[in-house]
Protein backbone atom coordinates (compact mmCIF):
# COMPACT_ATOMS: atom_id res chain seq x y z
CA UNK A 1 0.00 0.00 0.00
CA UNK A 2 1.08 3.57 -0.65
CA UNK A 3 2.01 5.59 2.47
CA UNK A 4 -0.59 8.10 3.59
CA UNK A 5 -0.18 11.16 5.80
CA UNK A 6 -2.42 12.46 8.55
CA UNK A 7 -2.16 15.75 10.44
CA UNK A 8 -3.09 15.63 14.12
CA UNK A 9 -3.65 18.72 16.25
CA UNK A 10 -1.83 18.65 19.61
CA UNK A 11 -1.28 21.31 22.31
CA UNK A 12 2.30 22.06 21.09
CA UNK A 13 1.10 22.31 17.46
CA UNK A 14 0.23 20.06 14.55
CA UNK A 15 1.94 16.69 14.39
CA UNK A 16 2.05 14.48 11.30
CA UNK A 17 1.71 10.70 11.01
CA UNK A 18 2.88 8.92 7.88
CA UNK A 19 1.17 5.53 7.73
CA UNK A 20 2.82 2.50 6.15
CA UNK A 21 -0.07 0.09 6.44
CA UNK A 22 -0.12 -3.68 6.57
CA UNK A 23 -2.94 -5.38 4.65
CA UNK A 24 -4.04 -7.26 7.78
CA UNK A 25 -2.31 -5.61 10.73
CA UNK A 26 -1.88 -7.36 14.07
CA UNK A 27 0.10 -4.47 15.56
CA UNK A 28 0.83 -0.80 15.00
CA UNK A 29 4.44 0.22 15.56
CA UNK A 30 4.55 3.97 16.20
CA UNK A 31 8.01 5.45 15.72
CA UNK A 32 9.18 9.01 16.26
CA UNK A 33 12.44 10.67 15.25
CA UNK A 34 15.32 12.02 17.28
CA UNK A 35 16.26 15.57 18.21
CA UNK A 36 18.62 15.96 15.27
CA UNK A 37 16.58 14.63 12.37
CA UNK A 38 13.25 13.49 11.04
CA UNK A 39 11.48 10.37 9.85
CA UNK A 40 13.94 10.03 6.98
CA UNK A 41 16.40 8.36 9.38
CA UNK A 42 17.77 5.11 7.96
CA UNK A 43 16.46 2.88 10.74
CA UNK A 44 12.95 4.33 10.57
CA UNK A 45 12.86 4.00 6.79
CA UNK A 46 14.08 0.41 6.97
CA UNK A 47 11.38 -0.61 9.42
CA UNK A 48 8.65 1.20 7.47
CA UNK A 49 9.68 -0.69 4.33
CA UNK A 50 9.99 -4.16 5.86
CA UNK A 51 7.36 -4.52 8.56
CA UNK A 52 4.02 -3.96 6.76
CA UNK A 53 4.63 -7.12 4.76
CA UNK A 54 4.89 -8.97 8.07
CA UNK A 55 1.56 -7.76 9.43
CA UNK A 56 2.82 -4.70 11.31
CA UNK A 57 1.55 -1.26 10.35
CA UNK A 58 4.28 1.34 10.87
CA UNK A 59 3.28 4.88 11.83
CA UNK A 60 6.14 7.36 11.46
CA UNK A 61 5.42 10.34 13.70
CA UNK A 62 6.76 13.84 13.12
CA UNK A 63 6.61 15.89 16.28
CA UNK A 64 5.11 19.41 16.06
CA UNK A 65 8.47 21.17 16.22
CA UNK A 66 9.61 19.33 13.09
CA UNK A 67 6.34 19.95 11.28
CA UNK A 68 6.69 23.65 12.06
CA UNK A 69 10.21 23.68 10.62
CA UNK A 70 12.01 24.49 13.83
CA UNK A 71 15.59 23.26 14.25
CA UNK A 72 15.70 22.69 17.99
CA UNK A 73 13.59 20.19 19.91
CA UNK A 74 11.59 21.57 22.85
CA UNK A 75 11.73 20.40 26.46
CA UNK A 76 10.93 16.73 27.23
CA UNK A 77 7.54 17.56 28.76
CA UNK A 78 6.52 19.32 25.52
CA UNK A 79 7.61 16.32 23.47
CA UNK A 80 5.62 14.04 25.77
CA UNK A 81 2.55 16.28 25.47
CA UNK A 82 2.61 16.09 21.69
CA UNK A 83 3.05 12.31 21.68
CA UNK A 84 0.30 11.83 24.26
CA UNK A 85 -2.17 13.98 22.31
CA UNK A 86 -1.71 12.06 19.06
CA UNK A 87 -1.92 8.62 20.71
CA UNK A 88 -5.67 8.21 20.01
CA UNK A 89 -4.94 8.51 16.29
CA UNK A 90 -2.43 5.66 16.59
CA UNK A 91 -5.08 3.48 18.26
CA UNK A 92 -7.66 3.96 15.49
CA UNK A 93 -6.69 0.80 13.56
CA UNK A 94 -8.00 -1.17 16.54
CA UNK A 95 -4.93 -3.31 17.21
CA UNK A 96 -2.32 -3.05 20.00
CA UNK A 97 0.15 -0.18 19.63
CA UNK A 98 3.87 -0.62 20.25
CA UNK A 99 5.51 2.72 21.07
CA UNK A 100 8.96 3.47 19.81
CA UNK A 101 11.40 5.82 18.21
CA UNK A 102 15.03 6.60 17.79
CA UNK A 103 17.16 8.51 20.31
CA UNK A 104 15.02 11.30 21.81
CA UNK A 105 11.96 9.61 20.31
CA UNK A 106 12.82 6.45 22.22
CA UNK A 107 13.00 8.44 25.44
CA UNK A 108 9.52 9.87 24.80
CA UNK A 109 8.15 6.37 24.17
CA UNK A 110 9.65 5.08 27.42
CA UNK A 111 8.43 8.01 29.53
CA UNK A 112 4.82 7.72 28.32
CA UNK A 113 4.35 3.98 27.64
CA UNK A 114 2.77 3.01 30.93
CA UNK A 115 0.30 5.92 31.05
CA UNK A 116 -0.78 5.46 27.42
CA UNK A 117 -1.21 1.70 27.61
CA UNK A 118 1.42 0.86 25.00
CA UNK A 119 1.83 -2.85 24.37
CA UNK A 120 5.62 -2.55 24.42
CA UNK A 121 8.48 -0.18 23.52
CA UNK A 122 11.03 -0.47 20.73
CA UNK A 123 13.94 1.84 21.58
CA UNK A 124 16.28 2.51 18.68
CA UNK A 125 19.65 4.08 19.51
CA UNK A 126 18.59 4.84 23.07
CA UNK A 127 20.75 7.75 24.31
CA UNK A 128 21.87 6.20 27.57
CA UNK A 129 24.02 9.24 28.36
CA UNK A 130 25.52 12.25 26.59
CA UNK A 131 28.75 11.34 24.75
CA UNK A 132 31.65 11.15 27.17
CA UNK A 133 29.41 11.67 30.22
CA UNK A 134 28.35 8.23 31.48
CA UNK A 135 27.61 9.71 34.90
CA UNK A 136 24.57 11.51 33.39
CA UNK A 137 22.62 8.32 32.87
CA UNK A 138 19.13 8.16 31.42
CA UNK A 139 18.75 4.53 32.38
CA UNK A 140 15.84 5.24 34.80
CA UNK A 141 13.70 6.38 31.85
CA UNK A 142 14.30 3.07 30.10
CA UNK A 143 13.71 0.95 33.19
CA UNK A 144 10.54 2.84 34.13
CA UNK A 145 8.77 2.15 30.81
CA UNK A 146 6.71 -0.51 32.61
CA UNK A 147 6.16 -2.65 29.48
CA UNK A 148 8.32 -5.12 27.50
CA UNK A 149 11.14 -3.11 25.98
CA UNK A 150 13.74 -3.95 23.36
CA UNK A 151 16.75 -1.73 22.67
CA UNK A 152 18.46 -1.89 19.27
CA UNK A 153 21.83 -0.22 19.67
CA UNK A 154 24.82 0.47 17.44
CA UNK A 155 27.99 -1.21 18.68
CA UNK A 156 29.87 2.10 18.31
CA UNK A 157 27.18 4.38 19.70
CA UNK A 158 28.87 7.18 21.69
CA UNK A 159 25.60 7.75 23.56
CA UNK A 160 25.94 4.28 25.07
CA UNK A 161 27.41 1.07 23.69
CA UNK A 162 25.44 -2.16 24.15
CA UNK A 163 27.83 -3.35 26.87
CA UNK A 164 27.01 -0.30 29.00
CA UNK A 165 23.42 -1.43 29.57
CA UNK A 166 22.64 -3.69 32.56
CA UNK A 167 22.57 -7.40 31.81
CA UNK A 168 18.82 -7.65 32.41
CA UNK A 169 18.00 -5.10 29.68
CA UNK A 170 17.04 -6.61 26.31
CA UNK A 171 19.65 -5.06 24.00
CA UNK A 172 20.44 -6.18 20.46
CA UNK A 173 23.80 -4.85 19.18
CA UNK A 174 24.11 -3.72 15.58
CA UNK A 175 27.74 -4.46 14.59
CA UNK A 176 29.98 -1.53 13.65
CA UNK A 177 27.07 0.97 13.71
CA UNK A 178 27.12 4.41 15.32
CA UNK A 179 24.25 6.41 16.85
CA UNK A 180 22.64 6.91 13.44
CA UNK A 181 23.31 3.25 12.50
CA UNK A 182 25.89 4.35 9.95
CA UNK A 183 28.86 2.03 9.39
CA UNK A 184 32.32 2.92 8.12
CA UNK A 185 33.10 2.01 4.52
CA UNK A 186 35.88 -0.22 5.81
CA UNK A 187 33.49 -2.19 8.03
CA UNK A 188 32.39 -5.69 6.92
CA UNK A 189 28.62 -4.96 6.78
CA UNK A 190 27.25 -2.46 4.29
CA UNK A 191 24.24 -0.21 4.78
CA UNK A 192 21.81 -2.81 3.43
CA UNK A 193 23.12 -5.51 5.79
CA UNK A 194 22.88 -3.09 8.70
CA UNK A 195 19.27 -2.27 7.80
CA UNK A 196 18.55 -6.00 7.65
CA UNK A 197 20.02 -6.44 11.14
CA UNK A 198 17.77 -3.69 12.54
CA UNK A 199 14.61 -5.06 10.93
CA UNK A 200 15.45 -8.63 11.97
CA UNK A 201 15.89 -7.54 15.59
CA UNK A 202 12.51 -5.79 15.50
CA UNK A 203 10.64 -8.56 13.70
CA UNK A 204 11.88 -11.36 15.93
CA UNK A 205 10.84 -9.42 19.02
CA UNK A 206 7.49 -8.22 17.67
CA UNK A 207 6.61 -11.80 16.69
CA UNK A 208 6.82 -12.74 20.36
CA UNK A 209 4.33 -10.07 21.48
CA UNK A 210 1.04 -11.89 21.76
N, C-alpha and C positions, 0 to 999 in steps of 0.2 A: 504494500500500500504506500501511496505517496504521503510524505510527512504533511501534517497540517498544523497551523499555529492558532493559538487562542490567547487573547489578552484578558488578564484578570486584574480587576481593581483591588488594591490593598492599601492600608493606611499610609505606607511610605511612598505610594505611587503605583503605576501600572506595572505588573509583571507580565511575562510572556512565557507560555508553555508551547514547545514544539513537540507534537505527538508523533511517535514512530510506533504505529499500532500493529499488534499481532492479530491474525485473523480470528483466533479463538483464545483470548488471553486468560491465563490463570493467575497472573500477577501484573501489577504496575510497578515498574522501577522508576522512581522519580529522582533525577540527578540534577544537582545545581553545580555551578562553576566555582572557581576560586576567586580570590581577591585581585588576581593579576590577569585575568582573561575571561573569556566567555565560553559558550557551549561548543565552540569550534575546537576545543582541546582534544588532543588525539585519543585519550582514553574514553571520553564521552562519545566521540564520533564512532569509535570502534564498537562500543556496547550498543549504540543505537542502530548500527548496521547489522549486528549479529544476533541480538536477542529476540527481536520480533518473530523470526523464523522458528524460535524455540518456545513460543507461547508466552513471551514476556513483552508486554507493551512498555516502551521506554518513553518517559516524559522528560525532556530536557528543559529545565527551568532557568529563565533569565530573571535575575533579581531586578527590582525597580531601578536601582542605581545604574545598572548596565543598560536597561531599556531607555533610560533618560540620557544616556551618553556621557555620564560622569565617569571620571577616571579613577576615583578613589572610593573604596567600599566604606559604607557607614559603620557605626558601632555595632557590636554583636547583637544587642537587643533590637536594633532596627532591622537587621538581617532576619532575626528570628520572627519578628512581627510580620514581615513580608511573606515568609515561608508558611507561617501559621495561617495567614489569611487566605492563601491560595490552596491550602490543603483540601478543602471541600471539592475543588475542581479536579483534583487528582483522584478522589474517591468515586467520581461519577461513573467510571466503567463498571463499578459494582464488584470488584475483586480486591483482595488484599493489596495494600500499598507498602512497598519496601522503600524506605527513605534512603537517600544517599547523595553523594556529591564528591567533588575532588577538593582537597585542601580546605579552604575556609568553608566551602559548601558541605564538606564532611562534618565539620564542627557544628554547623547549624543543624544538620540531620541528627547528630548525637544529642545535642542540647534539647531538642524538641520531640524526639521519638516517643518517649513515654507518654507525654501529655497528649500527643496527637493520635496515639493508638497505632503507630507504625508496626508492621509485621516484623520488620528487622531493619538493620542499617548496613549499607555497603559503603565503607569509607575508603575512598581512593586517595592515595598520597596524603594520609592524615598528617598534619603538621604537629608532630609531637612536641616540638620546641622550636624557637627561632634558631637559625643556623649559628652554631658555635656557642649556644647558651642552653645546655641541657638542664640547667638548674631551673629554668622557666618552663616547667613541664605542663602540658595540657592533657596529660593522661587522665585526670579526673573526669573531664568531659567525655572521653571515650568510655570509661568504665561506668559512668552514670547513665548511659543510654537506656539501660533497663530492658533491652530486647536483644535477640541474637545479632551479633555484629561481626562482620568480616572486614579486615583491613587488607588492602592490596597495595603494597609498598615497594617502590624502587629500591634496589639493593644499594644504590649510591645516593639516596635521598639525604641532603644535608639537613632537612627538617626532622630527621629521625630515621635511622637505618632499621631494617627489620629486627636486628639483634638487640636493639635498645628497648623493644617492647617487652613487658613481662611475659613469662612463659605461658601463662594461662590466657593470653589474648590470641585470638585466631588471626594470624598474620600470614599472608602469602607473599613471598618475595618475588619481585620481577627482576631477573638477572641483568646486571649492568645498567639499569635504568636510573635516571635522576628523578627529581621532584615532578617534572613534567612528563616522565616516562620516555624521555629521549635517551638514546644510546649512542655512544661514540662510534664513528665510522670504523674504528679498529676493533670494535667489540664483535664477538661471534654472532649474536643475533642481529637481524636487521629490524627495521621498523615494523614490518609485517609480522615477523615472528614475535615481537614484543606485544603487538596488539592481540595476537592470538593467545599469548600467555595471560593477558588481562581478561579477555573474554572467557577463557577456559576457567580461570579462577572464579569468576562471577557465576558462570553457568553451573558448575559443579556444586557450588554452595546454594544457589537458588533452587536447584533441583531437590535439595534436601529440606526445603521449607514447605511443610505440608500443613 
